[in-house]
Amino acid sequence: MDIRILTADTKELEDEWLYRRLYSSVSRQRREKADRMRFMKDKCLSLGAGVLLETALREAGVRDIHYSEEANGKPCLSSRQDIRFNISHSGTKVLCALSDHDIGCDVERIRDKGPEVAEHFFFREEYEALQNCRASEERKILFFRFWTLKESFMKATGLGFRLPLDAFSIIPGPEGVTLRQQVDSRQYYFREYDLQDGYRYALCSAEKPVRDAELTITRFRDLA
């Protein structure tokens, strides 16, 4: 199957009618997950991620949507081990990726992050690349390029934050992303997306190239 990657803005879900309409369209597990959220902003993020995921799953031919967990705690489909997925959210954006290979995705809102974060969590050469940026805006964008690429890789491995951020290095360059890791022997492929919307988006796929994985911007109202 082709890799699908979709994003949407949950500001739309502040409309009560649209929220309830889409709430009724997702699986019981996704509804319960949204219900556990205390604040409406978080409910919208949880529901929005679920709507994107289950829309992509239905388009892939999945009719019985029921989630379970792998041994490492990563969510999966109970009945379709041949379909892999990942979701992410930040600010008001949600992101979903679907594939027949292990996959990870991440979206992050660009905001101020202190250099101590990179110094503590990043690999030495990544931190040095940030320090070499003289312009503060350029440094901030590069930080979130590192962050989204690294988190997408961690999620694609299935280890998530059990894998320390400084246990591997990722260097984005003009010829693509250079990955140095000793987690496993698989080949990983990366793609970044810059929609000029104040966010950074990244995709990581194990063993399957992502060059044709175009990011689809979705409107929730079109799914109601």
N, C-alpha and C positions, 0 to 999 in steps of 0.2 A: 504493500500500500504506500501511497505517497505520504510524506510528512505533512500534517496540517498544523498551522500555528495561527491562532486568532487572538485579537485583543479587542477590548471594548472599554467604555468609560461608564462607571457605575453612577455618575451623577444622574443619568436617566432614571435610575431605579428609585430616586427620591419621589417620583410620581407614584402615589399610593396605588392607583389602579394598575399601573404597569408592574409594580412589585408583586401585587397579589396575583395578577394574571400569570406571570412567569413562575411564581412560587408554586402554583398549582400544576405546572408543567414538568417539574423535576421529580426525581426519585424521592422516596420517603427519607432515605439517609441524608440527602442533600437538604431537605426541608428541616430535618432535625438539627443538622449542623448549623444552619442559619438561625434557628430558634435559640440555640445556646448562646448566641452572641448578645451581649448586653446593650450595645449602642447601635443605633440605626445605621451608621456609617459602616460598621463591621458586618452587620446583617446584609447590607447591599454588596459588600465585597464577597462575602461567602456565597450568597445566592448568585451573583454575577459570574463568579468563577465556575459554579456548578452549571449554570445555563450554557456557558460556552462549551464546557466539557461534554455535557450530555447532548448538545446539538451536534457536535463533531462525532460523538459515538453513534448517534442514530444515523447520521449520514454515512458512517462506515458500516452500517448494517447491524449494529448491536440493538437488540430489542429488549432483552432482559438485563437491565442495568442494576447490578448489585455489587457493592464494593467489599473487598476484604483487604488483608495486609499480607505482604510477604514476610519472610523470616526476619528481614532487616527493618521491618516496620513501614516500608514504602507501600502506599496504597496501590491496589490493582483491581482488576475486574475478576469476580469469582468464576465466571464461566468462560472468559476469553483471555487466556494467557498469551495469545498471539498479538494482543493489542496492548501497547504501553502508552502511558500518558503522564503528563505533569502539569501543574498549575502554579501560578504565582500572582501576587497582587501587591500593589504599593500605591499610596496616595488614593486616587480614585480609579486607577487602572487595574484591569484584570487581564491575565494572559494564560493561554492554554495551548499545549502542544500534544499531538497525537502521532503515533508511529507504530511500526511492527518491530522496532528495535528499542532498546533502552534509550530514554531521552530525558533531558532536563531543560527547563527554561526559567528565566528570571526577568522581572521588570523592577526597576527602582526609580523613584522620583529623585531627580538631581537636586541636592541640597548641600548645605555646608557640612563637611565632615572634617574633624580635626586630624592633623598629621599623626597624632598618637594612635589613631585607629589603624592606619596603614602600618605604622612602625611595629605595632603589637601583633597584627593578624596577617600581614602580607609577607611573602618570601622576599629575601634581601634584594634581589634584582628588580622586583616590582616596586619596592619602596624607593630604591635608587632612581628608577625611571620617573617616579612622581617628583622626587626632589630635584630632578633636572629640568622640570617644567618651571619656567620663570614667571609665566602669567598665571595668576590665581584661578582664572576661569578655565584655562586649559588644564590646570592641575585637577580642578574639581571634576571636569568631564572625564579625564583619564582615570581618576579614582573609581568612578562609577562604571567605566568600561571594565576595569579590573574586577570590580565587585560582581557585576552581572555575569561576566564570563566564568569567574571562579565558582559562583554559586550554581550556575547551570551545569558545570562539570560535576560538582559534588552531588547534585541531584541525579545526574545521568548515571553515576556509579552506583547509586542506590544507598550510599552511605550518609548523604546529607551532612549535617554538622557534626556527625561522629568523625568525619574526616577534617582535621584542622586546616584552616585557610592557609597556613604556612607550611603545609606538608607537600605542596606542589607549586609549580610556577606556571603562569600564563602570561605571555608577552604578545600583545597585539601589534602587528606591523603592517607595512604596505603589501607584503606578500601573503598575509593571512596571520593566523594565530599560532604561536609556537607554544606547545605544551611540554613540560617536563614533569613526569610523574612516575611513581613506582607502585601505584595502587593495583594495577592489573596490566595485562599484556594487550589490551584491546586498543584499536585505533579510534580516536575521537575526532569529530568534526564540529566546527564552530561556525556560527553566523551571527552577526550583530545587525541591529536595526536602529536607525536614528530617524524618528518621525518629526523631529524639531518641535516636540510638544512638552519639553521639560522632563522627559523620561529617557532612560536607556533600556534597551531590550536585547536579550541574548538567548541563543539556542545552542545546545550541545547534544550531539547524537553519537551513540556508540556503534561503530562499524557501518554506519550508513551516511553517505554524503548528504549535505544540507544545502548545496548550492542552488537547488530549485525550490527551496522552502520559502515561499513568499509570505510575508505577514499580512493577514487579512484583517482589515478594520471592520468591526461588526457593530451595528446599531441594535440595541435590545428591542427597540420598538418594532423592528422588522421581524423579530422572532416571536412576537406576541400573537 
